[in-house]
Amino acid sequence: MNIATPEATLPPDDQPHGRDQKIHPARTGYGRSLEDSAWRWWIGSIGILVLWLGWLGPTVGSSAAENAPGSRLQKRWLFEWRDMSNPEEVERMIARFPRAAAAGYNGVAFSYNVAPGKAARLRQAAEQNGLDLVAIVMGGAHDRNYTEGILVQDALFVAHDGAATFQPDNPTRLLNGDFEDTAGNHFRGWTMQDDEGVTTFADRETVHGGQTSLRMESISKNQNSHCRLAQPLNLQPHRQYRISVWVKTDRLSPADAEVKVLTADAQHAISFQTFHVEGTQDWKRYDLVFNSLENREARLYLGCWSGKNGKLWWDDLGIEEIGLLNVLRRPGCPVTVRGEEGTAYEEERDFKRIVDPVLNPWQAWHEAPRIKLTSGTRIKDGAKLRVSYYHPIIVYEDRVTSCLSELRIFEDWRQEVKQADQLLHPAAFLMSHDELRVMNQCALCQSKHLTPGELLAWNVKQAAQIIRDARPDAGIWVWNDMFDPLHNAVEHFYAVNGPLTGSWKGLDKGIGIVNWHGGLKGKNCKFFADLGLKQILSGYYDGDEDGAAISEWLHNTEGIPGIIGAMYTTWEDKYNAMDVWAQKAWGTKTGIAH
């Protein structure tokens, strides 16, 4: 449900913003208790012992082949993340099938939206190569208005000549954003500046505007690889803001320039959007949009947090409050207009329907719409209006999240499952409930009076039922992260409004887990095993070229029940290592690792 720009890939999230990567101590003693339990079942029934052997994998009396690390992997999947509505991409995937079959893969997971003219050929090729089809569904809303919305409350608009235009009523003041006010290499107005004259400099030769820019270089001289400036900001709560800045680079490595707005204590993010710079580029303007949420005070930072070499220039930085940019129009995101004296004005009676004609949740900035008044409006010229509405926010460069509550979302998902079943009749479905970074913000979600964790639990139950209604015989899987207390199901996560804890209560034993947090090396697997859920380890992640990581992951989880598969997962269309990786995961076509 975390949607990148249409048809774009969704890379793994390794950014420094809001993810809680803290590793909790692993619980101990689970393998021992299972061993004792299995022994008791041996005393009671040979038949039930056989079931336990199949579930647990290596036990006393198993053959050498059954003791092999890969012998428990019933599901050996290959992951494809391309635009399957493009017939050429379907053909590229099919061409990989014989190689996958030879390496022991027995399933392929891909987006449900396969070009209809290629569906029959895809099914035939998969059958010929012994590959189950796994359709990835529920990736987000089909209508842009069903993106999750953040509240803007009582933004000021002023009526004049048949329209009402936005006017900030308490403009945010940024000191020395043009970097002109200096004393040597010190920038006045900025309350924090790393390493004046060592990594941060006043540059009077390379500028975008005025006479001076901020230059950062030799960042590795800072023991923490930090090079930053910061100053406090005063904000209006629940308002929409735009930051603009010009950036130039020369052999910057890594190219990690960033602007952040944090809470006053610098403990939590308020802005979540990032931008991409090349290692070497000329001056380029970047626009970032954020919502102040409940904050009146904040801190603005700019700079690098992991810098090493090269040069980075900043100039002409500004911040302003804005209104109605990417305004969302759906039942759960109401728009209200009232006079300062309290009069509630009506759409189509006093003003025409408010829409953003170029609504694009993935585009941070464009000219925002005005409010057009009707000929019979009660709004007088010069009247001050207070306008409340909802807008999307971007996380990283292009990630947005859909609402979890709107009925239209479930109708979209029902159609996806129906389409996938009619064209492909897949053996299983993989639900896309992952990296949901904006949640429980819109009026509809808030009206349920649930925590985000409870809301997500409710949503995933509805989603699974959609699949069961259409295909009661199909497998159902979901990514682990949003249901994992060692991953993203935590107290504070990006722009999620409340704790995600307890989200796992929406999972029943008929829903399997595709566990992609290889960095924990199995420390989160016992949690799902305790819930009685089967797991597939989603490895490779464009880095495990020799299969060492999946081998270690499998080794660390020996004795944990329910780990029945592994999936070679690439977001960057990298398949050179799929054979070597498979050898380390399960070995041969029969699933026996060496």
GIBELPE-V277021 format. One record per helix or strand. SS is the DSSP state (a for helix, b for strand). FROM is the first residue (numbers start at 1). LEN is the number of residues. If there is no record, write none. Layout:
BEGIN
SS&FROM&LEN  SS&FROM&LEN
END
This chain:
BEGIN
b&2&2  a&30&15  a&46&11  a&64&4  a&69&4  b&75&5  a&87&9  a&97&6  b&107&5  a&116&13  b&132&6  a&144&3  b&147&1  b&150&11  b&163&4  b&182&2  b&186&2  b&192&2  b&196&1  b&200&4  b&213&5  a&219&3  b&227&8  b&240&14  b&258&6  b&269&1  b&273&1  b&281&11  b&297&8  b&309&14  b&327&1  b&330&1  b&333&1  b&336&4  b&344&2  b&347&1  b&351&1  b&371&3  b&384&8  b&395&2  b&399&4  a&407&18  b&428&4  b&438&2  a&443&5  a&452&19  b&475&5  a&481&3  b&495&2  a&503&4  b&511&5  a&518&3  a&525&6  b&535&6  a&548&9  b&563&7  a&578&8
END
